[in-house]
Amino acid sequence: MQCELCGATIKGPPKTVRIEGAELDVCGQCAKYGTEVLKQKKPDSRKGGPVVRTVTTPARKTRDVLDLIEGEIVDDYGERIRKARMERGLSQKDLAMELKEKELLIKKIEKGDLIPEDDVRIKLERALSIRLIDISDEAEAKKTPGKVVPTLGDVISIKKVHK
């Protein structure tokens, strides 16, 4: 049997999922794209045939990628990486070996042809002790401590202590 979503041959029993209102028999890999529909057969006492009862499981809530973004990558990221690498006396090959990445990737990032993905960016920031993310003013404002105002609970606690 073939997966109705990707067309791959299904090994084992297919999973029935609801995607955009349509019920499809899919492979285990494609099952994550919909809500699984469980079918249980019970004999119908009136007609003698099986009754199909569908039970839907709630879809997993996906995380929004935009919630994970700290800020925007700086415009001169390639220059910053190259400068920090040179200050440490590393060649592109040495840096690539240290990060366990390909040398070609480091070359493309330094030239500005490729924006580093988050995992590579984090490795570069740690290895070279640099910052490649430009934090917006809103994020900076959140990090600075604000004025501490006592709550009603704090006032009650203070009065109890002084009595």
DSSP file (Angstrom, degrees, kcal/mol; ACC not computed):
  #  RESIDUE AA STRUCTURE BP1 BP2  ACC     N-H-->O    O-->H-N    N-H-->O    O-->H-N    TCO  KAPPA ALPHA  PHI   PSI    X-CA   Y-CA   Z-CA
    1    1 A M              0   0    0      0, 0.0     9,-3.2     0, 0.0     2,-0.3   0.000 360.0 360.0 360.0 145.8    0.0    0.0    0.0
    2    2 A Q  B     -A    9   0A   0      7,-0.2     7,-0.2    25,-0.0     2,-0.2  -0.803 360.0-106.2-107.8 147.3    1.2    3.5   -0.8
    3    3 A C     >  -     0   0    0      5,-3.2     4,-1.1    -2,-0.3    23,-0.2  -0.503  22.0-144.1 -66.9 131.1    1.0    6.6    1.4
    4    4 A E  T  4 S+     0   0    0     21,-2.3    22,-0.1    -2,-0.2    -1,-0.1   0.536  95.5  44.3 -77.2  -4.9   -1.7    8.9    0.1
    5    5 A L  T  4 S+     0   0    0     20,-0.2    -1,-0.1     3,-0.1    21,-0.1   0.845 131.0  12.0-102.6 -52.2    0.4   12.0    1.0
    6    6 A C  T  4 S-     0   0    0      2,-0.1    -2,-0.1    21,-0.0    20,-0.0   0.638  91.2-125.4-104.7 -16.3    4.0   11.3    0.0
    7    7 A G     <  +     0   0    0     -4,-1.1    -3,-0.1     1,-0.3     3,-0.1   0.437  59.8 141.1  88.4  -1.1    3.5    8.2   -2.2
    8    8 A A        -     0   0    0     -6,-0.1    -5,-3.2     1,-0.1     2,-0.3  -0.357  63.1 -95.7 -73.1 155.7    6.0    6.1   -0.3
    9    9 A T  B     -A    2   0A   0     -7,-0.2     2,-0.5     1,-0.1    -7,-0.2  -0.576  40.2-129.0 -72.6 129.5    5.3    2.4    0.3
   10   10 A I        -     0   0    0     -9,-3.2     2,-0.6    -2,-0.3    -1,-0.1  -0.691  15.7-154.5 -85.4 125.6    3.8    1.9    3.7
   11   11 A K        -     0   0    0     -2,-0.5    17,-0.2     2,-0.1    -9,-0.0  -0.887  66.4  -4.6 -98.5 123.3    5.5   -0.7    5.9
   12   12 A G  S    S-     0   0    0     -2,-0.6    -2,-0.0    15,-0.0     0, 0.0  -0.436 119.7 -17.0  88.2-169.0    3.1   -2.1    8.5
   13   13 A P  S    S-     0   0    0      0, 0.0    -2,-0.1     0, 0.0     2,-0.1  -0.472  72.8-119.1 -73.7 140.7   -0.4   -0.9    9.0
   14   14 A P        -     0   0    0      0, 0.0     2,-0.4     0, 0.0    13,-0.2  -0.394  21.5-127.5 -74.0 156.2   -1.3    2.5    7.6
   15   15 A K  E     -B   26   0B   0     11,-2.7    11,-3.3    -2,-0.1     2,-0.6  -0.883  13.2-139.6-104.3 135.8   -2.4    5.4    9.8
   16   16 A T  E     +B   25   0B   0     -2,-0.4    21,-3.4    21,-0.4     2,-0.3  -0.855  30.4 172.7 -96.7 121.2   -5.6    7.2    9.1
   17   17 A V  E     -BC  24  36B   0      7,-2.5     7,-2.9    -2,-0.6     2,-0.6  -0.909  31.5-127.7-127.8 154.9   -5.3   10.9    9.6
   18   18 A R  E     +BC  23  35B   0     17,-3.1    17,-2.2    -2,-0.3     2,-0.5  -0.914  28.8 176.6-103.9 119.3   -7.5   13.9    9.0
   19   19 A I  E >  S-B   22   0B   0      3,-2.9     3,-2.0    -2,-0.6    15,-0.1  -0.980  72.8 -20.5-125.2 117.2   -5.8   16.7    7.0
   20   20 A E  T 3  S-     0   0    0     -2,-0.5    -1,-0.1     1,-0.3     3,-0.1   0.836 128.7 -51.0  54.7  35.4   -7.8   19.7    6.0
   21   21 A G  T 3  S+     0   0    0      1,-0.3     2,-0.4     0, 0.0    -1,-0.3   0.287 116.5 110.3  90.0 -10.9  -11.0   17.7    6.4
   22   22 A A  E <   -B   19   0B   0     -3,-2.0    -3,-2.9     2,-0.0     2,-0.6  -0.815  62.8-136.9-100.7 138.3   -9.9   14.8    4.3
   23   23 A E  E     -B   18   0B   0     -2,-0.4     2,-0.3    -5,-0.2    -5,-0.2  -0.839  29.8-179.9 -94.7 123.9   -9.2   11.4    5.8
   24   24 A L  E     -B   17   0B   0     -7,-2.9    -7,-2.5    -2,-0.6     2,-0.7  -0.923  31.8-129.7-125.0 146.8   -6.1    9.8    4.3
   25   25 A D  E     +B   16   0B   0     -2,-0.3   -21,-2.3    -9,-0.2     2,-0.2  -0.877  46.9 169.0 -92.6 114.6   -4.2    6.5    4.8
   26   26 A V  E     -B   15   0B   0    -11,-3.3   -11,-2.7    -2,-0.7     2,-0.1  -0.757  35.2-100.5-127.4 168.0   -0.6    7.7    5.4
   27   27 A C     >  -     0   0    0     -2,-0.2     4,-1.0   -13,-0.2     3,-0.2  -0.276  45.7 -97.7 -78.6 171.7    2.8    6.3    6.5
   28   28 A G  T  4 S+     0   0    0      1,-0.2     4,-0.4     2,-0.2     3,-0.1   0.824 122.6  55.0 -61.4 -33.4    4.2    6.9   10.0
   29   29 A Q  T >4 S+     0   0    0      1,-0.2     3,-0.6     2,-0.1    -1,-0.2   0.886 111.3  42.7 -68.8 -39.1    6.3    9.9    8.8
   30   30 A C  G >4 S+     0   0    0      1,-0.2     3,-1.8    -3,-0.2    -1,-0.2   0.590  91.8  85.4 -84.6 -10.7    3.3   11.8    7.3
   31   31 A A  G >< S+     0   0    0     -4,-1.0     3,-1.3     1,-0.3    -1,-0.2   0.773  78.8  67.1 -61.9 -25.3    1.0   11.0   10.2
   32   32 A K  G <  S+     0   0    0     -3,-0.6    -1,-0.3    -4,-0.4    28,-0.1   0.645  87.8  68.3 -71.2 -13.3    2.4   14.1   12.0
   33   33 A Y  G <  S+     0   0    0     -3,-1.8    -1,-0.2    -4,-0.1     2,-0.2   0.476 108.1  24.6 -86.0  -1.3    0.8   16.4    9.5
   34   34 A G  S <  S-     0   0    0     -3,-1.3     2,-0.6    -4,-0.1    26,-0.2  -0.804  91.3 -80.1-145.5-173.2   -2.7   15.7   10.5
   35   35 A T  E     -C   18   0B   0    -17,-2.2   -17,-3.1    -2,-0.2     2,-0.1  -0.867  49.1-120.7 -98.8 123.7   -5.0   14.5   13.3
   36   36 A E  E     -C   17   0B   0     -2,-0.6    21,-1.6   -19,-0.3     2,-0.6  -0.402  21.6-153.5 -68.3 136.0   -5.0   10.8   13.7
   37   37 A V  E     -D   56   0C   0    -21,-3.4     2,-0.5    19,-0.2   -21,-0.4  -0.952   5.3-153.9-112.8 118.4   -8.4    9.2   13.4
   38   38 A L  E     -D   55   0C   0     17,-2.4    17,-1.7    -2,-0.6     2,-0.5  -0.797   6.9-159.3 -94.4 129.9   -8.9    5.9   15.2
   39   39 A K  E     -D   54   0C   0     -2,-0.5     2,-0.4    15,-0.2    15,-0.2  -0.938   8.7-175.8-113.0 126.6  -11.5    3.5   13.7
   40   40 A Q  E     -D   53   0C   0     13,-1.4    13,-1.6    -2,-0.5     2,-0.5  -0.980  17.0-141.8-120.2 130.4  -13.0    0.8   15.9
   41   41 A K  E     +D   52   0C   0     -2,-0.4    11,-0.2    11,-0.2    -2,-0.0  -0.803  23.0 173.2 -96.5 128.9  -15.4   -1.7   14.4
   42   42 A K  E     -D   51   0C   0      9,-1.7     9,-3.7    -2,-0.5     2,-0.1  -0.987  38.3-105.1-128.9 140.9  -18.4   -2.8   16.4
   43   43 A P  E     -D   50   0C   0      0, 0.0     2,-0.6     0, 0.0     6,-0.1  -0.442  30.5-129.2 -67.6 137.2  -21.2   -5.0   15.1
   44   44 A D     >  -     0   0    0      5,-3.6     4,-2.3     1,-0.1     5,-0.1  -0.783  10.5-155.5 -87.6 120.8  -24.5   -3.2   14.4
   45   45 A S  T  4 S+     0   0    0     -2,-0.6    -1,-0.1     1,-0.2     0, 0.0   0.768  90.8  50.5 -69.1 -25.3  -27.4   -5.0   16.1
   46   46 A R  T  4 S+     0   0    0      1,-0.1    -1,-0.2     3,-0.1    -2,-0.0   0.928 127.3  17.5 -79.6 -45.9  -29.9   -3.5   13.7
   47   47 A K  T  4 S-     0   0    0      2,-0.2    -2,-0.2     0, 0.0    -1,-0.1   0.624  92.9-126.9-104.2 -16.4  -28.2   -4.3   10.4
   48   48 A G  S  < S+     0   0    0     -4,-2.3    -3,-0.1     1,-0.3    -2,-0.0   0.376  74.4 111.4  84.3  -6.3  -25.8   -7.0   11.4
   49   49 A G  S    S-     0   0    0      1,-0.1    -5,-3.6    -6,-0.1    -1,-0.3  -0.473  77.3 -83.4 -96.2 170.1  -22.9   -5.1    9.8
   50   50 A P  E     -D   43   0C   0      0, 0.0     2,-0.5     0, 0.0    -1,-0.1  -0.441  34.2-142.4 -74.4 146.3  -20.0   -3.3   11.4
   51   51 A V  E     -D   42   0C   0     -9,-3.7    -9,-1.7    -2,-0.1     2,-0.7  -0.923  11.2-144.2-105.8 131.1  -20.4    0.3   12.8
   52   52 A V  E     -D   41   0C   0     -2,-0.5     2,-0.5   -11,-0.2   -11,-0.2  -0.862  16.1-171.8 -99.9 119.6  -17.4    2.5   12.3
   53   53 A R  E     -D   40   0C   0    -13,-1.6   -13,-1.4    -2,-0.7     2,-0.4  -0.944  10.1-150.6-110.9 126.7  -16.9    4.9   15.2
   54   54 A T  E     -D   39   0C   0     -2,-0.5     2,-0.5   -15,-0.2   -15,-0.2  -0.817  10.4-171.4-101.6 136.3  -14.2    7.6   14.7
   55   55 A V  E     -D   38   0C   0    -17,-1.7   -17,-2.4    -2,-0.4     2,-0.4  -0.990  11.6-152.4-123.6 122.5  -12.3    9.1   17.6
   56   56 A T  E     -D   37   0C   0     -2,-0.5   -19,-0.2   -19,-0.2   -20,-0.0  -0.779   3.2-147.3 -98.5 139.5  -10.1   12.1   16.9
   57   57 A T        -     0   0    0    -21,-1.6   -21,-0.1    -2,-0.4     2,-0.0  -0.807  34.3 -98.2 -98.0 144.8   -7.1   12.8   19.0
   58   58 A P        -     0   0    0      0, 0.0   -22,-0.1     0, 0.0     2,-0.1  -0.351  41.7-110.4 -64.7 140.8   -6.2   16.5   19.5
   59   59 A A        -     0   0    0      1,-0.1     2,-0.2   -24,-0.1   -24,-0.1  -0.390  35.2-104.0 -68.6 145.7   -3.6   17.8   17.1
   60   60 A R        -     0   0    0    -26,-0.2     2,-0.5   -28,-0.1    -1,-0.1  -0.508  35.2-116.8 -70.4 137.8   -0.2   18.6   18.6
   61   61 A K        -     0   0    0     -2,-0.2     2,-0.2    -3,-0.1    -1,-0.1  -0.646  30.2-143.3 -77.8 122.4    0.3   22.3   19.1
   62   62 A T        -     0   0    0     -2,-0.5     2,-0.3     1,-0.1    -1,-0.0  -0.603  13.7-118.6 -87.3 147.9    3.2   23.4   16.9
   63   63 A R        -     0   0    0     -2,-0.2     2,-0.4     1,-0.1    -1,-0.1  -0.661  26.2-119.0 -85.5 139.2    5.6   26.0   18.1
   64   64 A D    >>  -     0   0    0     -2,-0.3     3,-1.1     1,-0.2     4,-0.5  -0.640  12.7-144.9 -78.6 128.5    5.8   29.2   16.0
   65   65 A V  H >> S+     0   0    0     -2,-0.4     3,-1.2     1,-0.3     4,-0.5   0.834  97.6  63.2 -62.7 -33.0    9.3   29.6   14.6
   66   66 A L  H >4 S+     0   0    0      1,-0.3     3,-0.5     2,-0.2    -1,-0.3   0.755  93.7  62.6 -66.6 -23.0    9.0   33.4   15.0
   67   67 A D  H <4 S+     0   0    0     -3,-1.1    -1,-0.3     1,-0.2    -2,-0.2   0.769 101.0  53.3 -70.0 -23.9    8.7   33.0   18.8
   68   68 A L  H << S+     0   0    0     -3,-1.2     2,-0.4    -4,-0.5    -1,-0.2   0.617  82.2 105.8 -87.0 -13.0   12.2   31.5   18.9
   69   69 A I    <<  -     0   0    0     -4,-0.5     3,-0.1    -3,-0.5    -3,-0.0  -0.540  47.8-170.3 -75.6 125.2   13.9   34.4   17.1
   70   70 A E        -     0   0    0     -2,-0.4    66,-0.4     1,-0.3     2,-0.3   0.882  61.6 -51.2 -79.6 -40.9   16.0   36.6   19.4
   71   71 A G  S    S-     0   0    0     64,-0.1     2,-0.3    68,-0.0    -1,-0.3  -0.907  72.1 -60.3-174.3-168.2   16.7   39.3   16.9
   72   72 A E  E     -E  134   0D   0     62,-1.5    62,-4.4    -2,-0.3     2,-0.2  -0.732  51.6-106.4-100.1 149.2   18.1   39.8   13.4
   73   73 A I  E     -E  133   0D   0     -2,-0.3    60,-0.2    60,-0.3    59,-0.1  -0.477  44.6-102.9 -71.7 142.5   21.6   38.8   12.3
   74   74 A V    >   -     0   0    0     58,-2.5     3,-1.0    -2,-0.2    -1,-0.1  -0.250  22.0-123.6 -66.2 153.5   23.9   41.8   11.9
   75   75 A D  T 3  S+     0   0    0      1,-0.3     3,-0.4     2,-0.1    -1,-0.1   0.850 108.6  48.3 -67.5 -35.3   24.7   43.0    8.4
   76   76 A D  T 3>  +     0   0    0      1,-0.2     4,-2.4     2,-0.1    -1,-0.3  -0.112  69.7 130.0 -99.2  37.1   28.5   42.6    8.7
   77   77 A Y  H <> S+     0   0    0     -3,-1.0     4,-2.3     1,-0.2    -1,-0.2   0.869  71.1  53.3 -59.7 -38.1   28.4   39.0   10.1
   78   78 A G  H  > S+     0   0    0     -3,-0.4     4,-2.5     1,-0.2    -1,-0.2   0.916 110.5  46.4 -63.4 -43.7   31.0   37.7    7.6
   79   79 A E  H  > S+     0   0    0      2,-0.2     4,-2.7     1,-0.2     5,-0.2   0.903 112.0  51.0 -65.9 -42.2   33.4   40.5    8.5
   80   80 A R  H  X S+     0   0    0     -4,-2.4     4,-2.4     2,-0.2     5,-0.2   0.913 112.1  46.9 -62.2 -42.6   33.0   40.0   12.2
   81   81 A I  H  X S+     0   0    0     -4,-2.3     4,-2.5    -5,-0.2    -2,-0.2   0.939 113.9  47.3 -64.8 -47.0   33.6   36.2   11.9
   82   82 A R  H  X S+     0   0    0     -4,-2.5     4,-2.5     1,-0.2    -2,-0.2   0.921 113.4  48.3 -61.1 -44.8   36.6   36.7    9.7
   83   83 A K  H  X S+     0   0    0     -4,-2.7     4,-2.2     1,-0.2    -1,-0.2   0.919 113.6  46.1 -62.9 -45.2   38.1   39.3   12.0
   84   84 A A  H  X S+     0   0    0     -4,-2.4     4,-1.4    -5,-0.2    -1,-0.2   0.875 112.8  50.8 -66.6 -36.9   37.5   37.2   15.2
   85   85 A R  H  <>S+     0   0    0     -4,-2.5     5,-2.3    -5,-0.2     4,-0.4   0.920 111.0  48.1 -65.4 -43.5   39.0   34.1   13.5
   86   86 A M  H ><5S+     0   0    0     -4,-2.5     3,-1.2     1,-0.2    -2,-0.2   0.884 107.6  55.7 -65.1 -38.8   42.1   36.1   12.4
   87   87 A E  H 3<5S+     0   0    0     -4,-2.2    -1,-0.2     1,-0.3    -2,-0.2   0.846 108.0  48.9 -62.8 -33.0   42.6   37.5   15.9
   88   88 A R  T 3<5S-     0   0    0     -4,-1.4    -1,-0.3    -5,-0.1    -2,-0.2   0.524 115.3-120.0 -82.7  -5.5   42.6   33.9   17.3
   89   89 A G  T < 5 +     0   0    0     -3,-1.2     2,-0.3    -4,-0.4    -3,-0.2   0.809  63.4 143.9  73.4  30.6   45.1   32.9   14.7
   90   90 A L      < -     0   0    0     -5,-2.3    -1,-0.2     4,-0.0     2,-0.2  -0.786  43.8-138.5-104.0 145.5   42.9   30.3   13.1
   91   91 A S     >  -     0   0    0     -2,-0.3     4,-2.5     1,-0.1     5,-0.2  -0.494  34.2-105.0 -86.6 169.0   42.6   29.4    9.5
   92   92 A Q  H  > S+     0   0    0      1,-0.2     4,-2.3     2,-0.2     5,-0.1   0.885 124.3  51.8 -61.8 -36.6   39.2   28.7    8.0
   93   93 A K  H  > S+     0   0    0      2,-0.2     4,-2.3     1,-0.2    -1,-0.2   0.909 109.0  49.6 -66.0 -42.5   40.0   25.0    8.0
   94   94 A D  H  > S+     0   0    0      2,-0.2     4,-2.3     1,-0.2    -2,-0.2   0.916 112.3  47.5 -63.0 -43.4   41.0   25.1   11.7
   95   95 A L  H  X S+     0   0    0     -4,-2.5     4,-2.2     1,-0.2    -1,-0.2   0.909 110.9  51.7 -64.3 -41.6   37.8   26.9   12.6
   96   96 A A  H  X>S+     0   0    0     -4,-2.3     5,-2.7    -5,-0.2     4,-0.9   0.907 110.8  47.8 -61.8 -41.8   35.7   24.4   10.6
   97   97 A M  H  <5S+     0   0    0     -4,-2.3     3,-0.3     3,-0.2    -1,-0.2   0.896 111.1  51.2 -66.3 -39.4   37.4   21.5   12.4
   98   98 A E  H  <5S+     0   0    0     -4,-2.3    -2,-0.2     1,-0.2    -1,-0.2   0.873 116.3  40.3 -64.8 -37.8   36.8   23.1   15.8
   99   99 A L  H  <5S-     0   0    0     -4,-2.2    -1,-0.2    -5,-0.2    -2,-0.2   0.548 108.7-124.2 -86.6  -8.5   33.1   23.6   15.0
  100  100 A K  T  <5S+     0   0    0     -4,-0.9     2,-0.3    -3,-0.3    -3,-0.2   0.918  72.0 121.4  60.1  45.4   32.8   20.2   13.3
  101  101 A E  S   <S-     0   0    0     -5,-2.7    -1,-0.3    -6,-0.1     2,-0.2  -0.794  70.5 -85.0-126.9 170.6   31.5   21.9   10.2
  102  102 A K     >  -     0   0    0     -2,-0.3     4,-1.5     1,-0.1     3,-0.3  -0.532  27.3-130.6 -80.9 146.6   32.7   21.9    6.6
  103  103 A E  H  > S+     0   0    0      1,-0.2     4,-2.3     2,-0.2     5,-0.2   0.868 108.4  59.0 -61.8 -38.2   35.4   24.4    5.5
  104  104 A L  H  > S+     0   0    0      1,-0.2     4,-2.4     2,-0.2    -1,-0.2   0.856 102.0  54.6 -60.4 -36.3   33.3   25.5    2.5
  105  105 A L  H  > S+     0   0    0     -3,-0.3     4,-2.3     2,-0.2    -1,-0.2   0.926 108.5  47.8 -63.0 -45.3   30.5   26.5    4.9
  106  106 A I  H  X S+     0   0    0     -4,-1.5     4,-2.5     1,-0.2    -2,-0.2   0.907 111.6  51.2 -62.5 -42.3   32.8   28.8    6.8
  107  107 A K  H  X S+     0   0    0     -4,-2.3     4,-2.0     1,-0.2     6,-0.2   0.926 111.4  46.5 -61.3 -45.7   34.1   30.3    3.5
  108  108 A K  H  X>S+     0   0    0     -4,-2.4     5,-1.8     2,-0.2     6,-1.2   0.878 112.8  49.9 -66.2 -37.9   30.6   31.0    2.3
  109  109 A I  H ><5S+     0   0    0     -4,-2.3     3,-0.6     4,-0.2    -1,-0.2   0.925 111.3  48.5 -66.2 -44.0   29.5   32.5    5.6
  110  110 A E  H 3<5S+     0   0    0     -4,-2.5    -2,-0.2     1,-0.2    -1,-0.2   0.851 110.3  51.4 -65.8 -34.3   32.6   34.8    5.8
  111  111 A K  H 3<5S-     0   0    0     -4,-2.0    -1,-0.2    -5,-0.2    -2,-0.2   0.686 113.9-119.4 -73.9 -17.2   32.0   35.9    2.2
  112  112 A G  T <<5S+     0   0    0     -4,-0.9    -3,-0.2    -3,-0.6    -2,-0.1   0.557  83.0 118.3  88.6   8.7   28.4   36.8    3.1
  113  113 A D  S   <S+     0   0    0     -5,-1.8     2,-0.4    -6,-0.2    -4,-0.2   0.713  76.3  37.1 -77.0 -21.1   27.0   34.3    0.5
  114  114 A L  S    S-     0   0    0     -6,-1.2    -2,-0.2    -9,-0.1    -1,-0.2  -0.994  72.8-140.2-138.7 129.3   25.3   32.3    3.2
  115  115 A I        -     0   0    0     -2,-0.4    -6,-0.1    -3,-0.1     2,-0.1  -0.775  36.9-115.4 -85.4 127.6   23.6   33.3    6.4
  116  116 A P        -     0   0    0      0, 0.0    -1,-0.1     0, 0.0   -10,-0.0  -0.356  25.2-119.9 -67.3 140.5   24.5   30.9    9.2
  117  117 A E     >  -     0   0    0      1,-0.1     4,-3.1    -2,-0.1     5,-0.2  -0.290  35.9 -97.0 -69.8 165.5   21.6   28.8   10.6
  118  118 A D  H  > S+     0   0    0      1,-0.2     4,-2.5     2,-0.2     5,-0.2   0.874 122.6  49.8 -56.9 -43.6   21.0   29.1   14.3
  119  119 A D  H  > S+     0   0    0      1,-0.2     4,-1.7     2,-0.2    -1,-0.2   0.908 115.9  42.5 -65.5 -39.9   23.0   26.1   15.4
  120  120 A V  H  > S+     0   0    0      2,-0.2     4,-2.6     1,-0.2    -2,-0.2   0.896 113.0  53.9 -70.4 -40.3   26.0   27.2   13.4
  121  121 A R  H  X S+     0   0    0     -4,-3.1     4,-2.7     1,-0.2    -2,-0.2   0.914 108.8  48.9 -59.5 -43.5   25.6   30.8   14.5
  122  122 A I  H  X S+     0   0    0     -4,-2.5     4,-2.3    -5,-0.2    -1,-0.2   0.904 110.7  50.5 -64.5 -41.4   25.6   29.7   18.1
  123  123 A K  H  X S+     0   0    0     -4,-1.7     4,-2.7     2,-0.2     5,-0.2   0.923 112.1  47.8 -61.0 -44.1   28.8   27.6   17.6
  124  124 A L  H  X S+     0   0    0     -4,-2.6     4,-2.5     1,-0.2     6,-0.3   0.919 110.7  50.9 -63.4 -44.0   30.5   30.6   15.9
  125  125 A E  H  X>S+     0   0    0     -4,-2.7     5,-1.2     1,-0.2     4,-1.0   0.905 115.0  42.9 -61.4 -41.5   29.5   32.9   18.7
  126  126 A R  H  <5S+     0   0    0     -4,-2.3    -2,-0.2     2,-0.2    -1,-0.2   0.923 116.3  46.3 -70.8 -44.2   30.8   30.6   21.4
  127  127 A A  H  <5S+     0   0    0     -4,-2.7    -2,-0.2     1,-0.2    -1,-0.2   0.870 124.8  31.0 -68.3 -36.6   34.0   29.7   19.6
  128  128 A L  H  <5S-     0   0    0     -4,-2.5    -1,-0.2    -5,-0.2    -2,-0.2   0.450 100.9-126.1-103.6  -1.4   35.0   33.2   18.6
  129  129 A S  T  <5 +     0   0    0     -4,-1.0     2,-0.3    -5,-0.2    -3,-0.2   0.928  66.4 127.8  54.8  49.7   33.4   35.1   21.6
  130  130 A I      < -     0   0    0     -5,-1.2     2,-0.5    -6,-0.3    -1,-0.2  -0.822  58.1-126.5-127.8 169.1   31.4   37.4   19.3
  131  131 A R        +     0   0    0     -2,-0.3    -9,-0.0     1,-0.1   -51,-0.0  -0.981  23.5 172.9-120.1 123.7   27.8   38.4   19.0
  132  132 A L        +     0   0    0     -2,-0.5   -58,-2.5   -11,-0.1     2,-0.5   0.426  55.8  86.9-108.6  -2.2   26.1   38.0   15.6
  133  133 A I  E     -E   73   0D   0    -60,-0.2     2,-0.8   -12,-0.1   -60,-0.3  -0.865  67.1-144.9-104.1 131.4   22.5   38.9   16.6
  134  134 A D  E     -E   72   0D   0    -62,-4.4   -62,-1.5    -2,-0.5     2,-0.4  -0.845  19.9-145.7 -93.1 110.5   21.3   42.5   16.7
  135  135 A I        -     0   0    0     -2,-0.8   -64,-0.1   -64,-0.2   -65,-0.0  -0.622  15.8-125.3 -81.9 131.5   18.9   42.8   19.6
  136  136 A S     >  -     0   0    0    -66,-0.4     4,-1.9    -2,-0.4     5,-0.1  -0.183  23.0-107.2 -70.2 166.8   16.1   45.2   19.0
  137  137 A D  H  > S+     0   0    0      1,-0.2     4,-2.3     2,-0.2     5,-0.1   0.844 119.4  56.9 -63.8 -34.9   15.3   48.1   21.3
  138  138 A E  H  > S+     0   0    0      2,-0.2     4,-1.6     1,-0.2    -1,-0.2   0.906 107.0  47.9 -64.0 -41.8   12.2   46.2   22.6
  139  139 A A  H  > S+     0   0    0      1,-0.2     4,-1.4     2,-0.2    -1,-0.2   0.887 111.2  51.1 -66.8 -37.9   14.3   43.2   23.7
  140  140 A E  H  X S+     0   0    0     -4,-1.9     4,-1.5     1,-0.2     3,-0.2   0.906 107.5  53.2 -63.6 -41.4   16.8   45.5   25.4
  141  141 A A  H  < S+     0   0    0     -4,-2.3    -1,-0.2     1,-0.2    -2,-0.2   0.850 106.6  53.0 -63.5 -34.2   14.0   47.2   27.3
  142  142 A K  H  < S+     0   0    0     -4,-1.6    -1,-0.2     1,-0.2    -2,-0.2   0.839 107.6  51.9 -69.1 -32.4   12.8   43.9   28.5
  143  143 A K  H  < S+     0   0    0     -4,-1.4    -2,-0.2    -3,-0.2    -1,-0.2   0.801  91.4  85.3 -76.9 -28.6   16.2   42.9   29.8
  144  144 A T  S  < S-     0   0    0     -4,-1.5     2,-0.1     1,-0.1     0, 0.0  -0.554  89.6-112.1 -76.1 135.2   16.7   46.1   31.9
  145  145 A P        -     0   0    0      0, 0.0    -1,-0.1     0, 0.0    -2,-0.1  -0.418  33.3-145.0 -69.3 139.9   15.2   45.9   35.3
  146  146 A G        -     0   0    0      1,-0.2     2,-0.3    -4,-0.1    -4,-0.0  -0.211  37.0 -62.5 -92.2-174.0   12.2   48.2   35.9
  147  147 A K        -     0   0    0     -2,-0.1     2,-0.6     1,-0.1    -1,-0.2  -0.545  52.0-128.8 -71.8 131.3   11.1   50.0   38.9
  148  148 A V        -     0   0    0     -2,-0.3    -1,-0.1    -3,-0.1     0, 0.0  -0.740  26.9-172.6 -87.2 119.9   10.2   47.7   41.8
  149  149 A V        -     0   0    0     -2,-0.6     2,-0.1     0, 0.0    -2,-0.0  -0.953  24.2-121.3-114.4 127.2    6.8   48.4   43.2
  150  150 A P        -     0   0    0      0, 0.0     2,-0.1     0, 0.0    -2,-0.0  -0.404  26.0-137.2 -68.1 142.4    5.6   46.6   46.3
  151  151 A T     >  -     0   0    0     -2,-0.1     4,-2.0     1,-0.1     5,-0.2  -0.396  28.4-100.1 -89.2 173.1    2.4   44.6   45.9
  152  152 A L  H  > S+     0   0    0      1,-0.2     4,-2.3     2,-0.2     5,-0.2   0.881 125.4  55.0 -60.9 -38.5   -0.4   44.5   48.4
  153  153 A G  H  > S+     0   0    0      1,-0.2     4,-2.1     2,-0.2    -1,-0.2   0.875 106.1  51.3 -62.4 -37.7    1.0   41.2   49.7
  154  154 A D  H  > S+     0   0    0      2,-0.2     4,-2.3     1,-0.2    -2,-0.2   0.906 109.4  50.2 -65.0 -41.8    4.4   42.8   50.3
  155  155 A V  H  X S+     0   0    0     -4,-2.0     4,-2.3     2,-0.2    -2,-0.2   0.913 110.8  48.8 -64.1 -43.4    2.7   45.7   52.3
  156  156 A I  H  X S+     0   0    0     -4,-2.3     4,-2.0     1,-0.2    -1,-0.2   0.910 111.6  49.6 -63.3 -42.0    0.8   43.2   54.5
  157  157 A S  H  X S+     0   0    0     -4,-2.1     4,-1.8     1,-0.2    -1,-0.2   0.893 110.2  51.0 -63.9 -39.1    3.9   41.2   55.1
  158  158 A I  H  X S+     0   0    0     -4,-2.3     4,-1.8     1,-0.2    -2,-0.2   0.916 109.6  49.4 -65.5 -43.4    5.8   44.3   56.1
  159  159 A K  H  X S+     0   0    0     -4,-2.3     4,-0.9     1,-0.2    -1,-0.2   0.879 109.4  52.3 -65.3 -37.6    3.1   45.4   58.5
  160  160 A K  H  < S+     0   0    0     -4,-2.0     3,-0.4     1,-0.2    -1,-0.2   0.882 108.5  51.1 -65.1 -37.6    3.0   42.0   60.2
  161  161 A V  H  < S+     0   0    0     -4,-1.8    -1,-0.2     1,-0.2    -2,-0.2   0.886 109.2  50.5 -67.2 -38.6    6.8   42.1   60.7
  162  162 A H  H  <        0   0    0     -4,-1.8    -1,-0.2     1,-0.2    -2,-0.2   0.613 360.0 360.0 -78.4 -12.3    6.7   45.5   62.3
  163  163 A K     <        0   0    0     -4,-0.9    -1,-0.2    -3,-0.4    -2,-0.1   0.481 360.0 360.0 -79.8 360.0    4.0   44.7   64.9
